Amino acid sequence: MESRLFSIGDVVTLKAHPYIPECSEIVISGDHIMLPPLMVIVEIYKAKPSFGGKKVDTFKYRCAWFSPKPYKFIYAEIEEEDLKLIAKCTSSINKNILSRGDKIVFKTASIELGKKKSFLTYDDNSLNNGIGSTVINSLLSFLPPILQVVDHQPHKTKHALKDKKDADIRHVPSLDIKFNFFDPTSDKVSSNVLPIEALELIEEVNPETISTLTRCIKRSGYLTVKGTNTKTVCKPRNIASRGGYYFLRAYDYLSNKVEEFEIIPSNTFTVSKTPFLEEAPQFDIVTTPTAATTQYINLEIIEVIKKAASTSSFIRIKYKNRNDQLSLRTVKQFEIVEVTESTLNVVYLIGYCLLRQDRRSFRIDRIQNVQTLDLSFK
C-alpha cells in the first residue's frame, strides 16, 4: 500500500497552520496558543471516506505530537484531506549505531527551534505619531524535551497489515525506541516509546570544542568558521544550548552583525589572534608627516584594496555616503576604477556588497577605513 500524499516520518500539520511545505520561516503573529501542533506520521491505513459520498478509498494517518500542557506525546487519527506537509522524511536513525544513553529528539524539534513570534506594541504618546513597534522573539513553548535511549524493539501492532486478498491495508513503523526524559510537571523521570521514524539523533559535540570556544571568548579572541554552507571570520560572544543543540553567538565580519552558528562536527572553529591582515589608513604621522592628508589616505586605501584583490581576500570598509551616513560593508570580487566626472578624476571601488547582495560602487574619498579579512572568497 502506498500513500497518495504522505509517508511515515513526515512532519505534517492541519491545514489551518500558517506554515507551508519546506517553509517554516514565517513569523507567528497573534495568539500562538491557537496554532495546531506540528505532528509526525507514525502509521498509515486505508479508510472509507467520511465526506461527500466518495467511493474511492482514502487514507488515515496516526499522528503524534508533543503537548506542553500534560507534558507528554499525544496521538490522533486524521484524514489525509485535513493535513498538509511541512517536511518530508528524508532519513532515519541507523539502529546499529544506537547505544543506551544516546540523546535523541522528536523530529519536530529542529523546526520548533526556529519558530518565531511577534508582538505589536503601541506607546500612548505623540512622539511616534501612534506608530507601533514590532518585537520578534523565539517561540519555544512547543519544543519537545531531550530524550535518552533506553532500548529498541520491533514495532508491535494489534491490527492486520493485509486484507483477505493479501493487499497492504496498513503501514506501520519498522522499530520502536524506548526512552527516558525528565518531566518537570511531575518532577520525575518518565519513560515512553516512539517509532524510530519519528525521532532524530542528536550529534554529540566534542567537549574539547566547547572548551576551546569558551577559552577564546574569555581571551577576547577571534574565530574562522568553516562548514558545509558556512565560511566566515567572527568574534565569539557566548555559547547557547537549546533543545539539546549547542549554538555559538558571534559577531560576523562578513554580515557585520551578530549571527548564530550551530556547533556540530561538520563545522570547524579555528582560533586566531585577529581577523584582519591589513588596515588603512594608519595615520603614521611620526614617520610620515603627510600621512593625515586626504591624498595620502586615499593612496594608502587604494594600495590595501589592490593587495587584497591579488589574494582574493574579502575587504571590510567603513563608508560615508553622500548624506554623511556611516555603514560597514564587506565586499568581494572587487576592483579599482578611475572615471572622469565633469573635470575631475574620481576613483571608485566597485565590487559585490554582502549587505546589499549586489554590485555597488564606493568613492574612495568617502571610505573612512578599509580592512583586509583573513578569508578568501575563492
Stockholm file with secondary structure:
# STOCKHOLM 1.0

chainA/1-378         MESRLFSIGDVVTLKAHPYIPECSEIVISGDHIMLPPLMVIVEIYKAKPSFGGKKVDTFKYRCAWFSPKPYKFIYAEIEEEDLKLIAKCTSSINKNILSRGDKIVFKTASIELGKKKSFLTYDDNSLNNGIGSTVINSLLSFLPPILQVVDHQPHKTKHALKDKKDADIRHVPSLDIKFNFFDPTSDKVSSNVLPIEALELIEEVNPETISTLTRCIKRSGYLTVKGTNTKTVCKPRNIASRGGYYFLRAYDYLSNKVEEFEIIPSNTFTVSKTPFLEEAPQFDIVTTPTAATTQYINLEIIEVIKKAASTSSFIRIKYKNRNDQLSLRTVKQFEIVEVTESTLNVVYLIGYCLLRQDRRSFRIDRIQNVQTLDLSFK
#=GR chainA/1-378 SS CCCSSCCTTCEEEETTSSCBTTBCCCCEESCGGGSCCCEEEEEEEEECCCSTTCCSCEEEEEEEEEETTTTEEEEEEEEGGGEEEEECCCCCCCGGGCCTTCEEEETTHHHHHTCEEEEEECCSSTTTTTCCEEEEEECCTTCCCCEEEEEEEECCCSSCSBCTTSCBCEECCSEEEEEEEEETTTTEEEEEEEEGGGEEECCCCCHHHHHHHHHHHHTTCEEEEECSSCEEEEEEEEEEEETTEEEEEEEETTTTEEEEEECCTTSEEEEESCSEEEEECCCCTTTCGGGGSHHHHHHHHHHHHHHHHHTTEEEEEEEECTTCCEEEEEEEEEEEEEEEETTEEEEEEEEEETTTTEEEEEEGGGEEEEEEEEEECC
#=GC SS_cons         CCCSSCCTTCEEEETTSSCBTTBCCCCEESCGGGSCCCEEEEEEEEECCCSTTCCSCEEEEEEEEEETTTTEEEEEEEEGGGEEEEECCCCCCCGGGCCTTCEEEETTHHHHHTCEEEEEECCSSTTTTTCCEEEEEECCTTCCCCEEEEEEEECCCSSCSBCTTSCBCEECCSEEEEEEEEETTTTEEEEEEEEGGGEEECCCCCHHHHHHHHHHHHTTCEEEEECSSCEEEEEEEEEEEETTEEEEEEEETTTTEEEEEECCTTSEEEEESCSEEEEECCCCTTTCGGGGSHHHHHHHHHHHHHHHHHTTEEEEEEEECTTCCEEEEEEEEEEEEEEEETTEEEEEEEEEETTTTEEEEEEGGGEEEEEEEEEECC
//
